[in-house]
Amino acid sequence: MAKVKIKGVIVANDQKWIYEWFDMEATSPNDVGLVIDEANGEDLEVEINSGGGSVYAGSEIYTALKDYKGNITVKIVGIAASAASVIAMAGDSVQISPTAQIMIHNVSSIARGDYRDLQHEADVIRNYNKSIANAYMLKTGMSQEELLDLMDKETWLNAQQAKELEFVNEIMFDDGNQLVACTNVNNSFMLPMEVVNKIRNVIKQPSNDGVKIKKDNTDIDICQAKLNLLKLKGDMVHE
């Protein structure tokens, strides 16, 4: 399996040599492109530990990975922040270490000039935020409005939160589902949707003798529902 490492600052191709000269870790689109060319369609693993960098270089890397014909597995091993979080969304499967995080925020820039220049720059950045949100939308299925709100807040997601919001497909090493998503971005207790859906299926089953409740004009056997629910291994959530 071919492997791409997204480490350090994400920079333009013509700036990479400067970081190398200072012995600083950095990744450019050319670095990724070389591995992609050599991989020639075989499975590709992308390992990410980056605080981000150039939004343009990040977009180029994301696009190259999304356009790749082979299967891509992304592993977030430290941090995937800013432009690196966009790159992470290119994986067919995205995994995150239980100790890693994802951070998404608005694009930032530097501008000078009169009020017209500054307003124009603000409009450009606001529009680019929507472009960045497209990558998150395609991965998570969340709405643009929801994502732009998270970006406005500079949202940091731990492994459970990233999985709950579907920025990632799985948490690495969590074979027994011990790290079931139990918190949302606002740190309030919440059942995973798969548990909610299974409970819905349980209460739709025909009831036997036992205690019943009324819901939507339907009798529900509480005892039988609880017994069925206990059979759903790995779906119990702890506060």
Helices and strands as residue ranges (DSSP letters): E 2-10, G 13-15, H 16-21, E 26-27, H 29-39, E 44-53, H 55-66, E 72-81, H 83-88, E 93-96, E 101-104, H 115-140, H 144-152, E 155-157, H 159-164, E 170-171, H 193-203, E 212-215, E 218-221, H 222-230
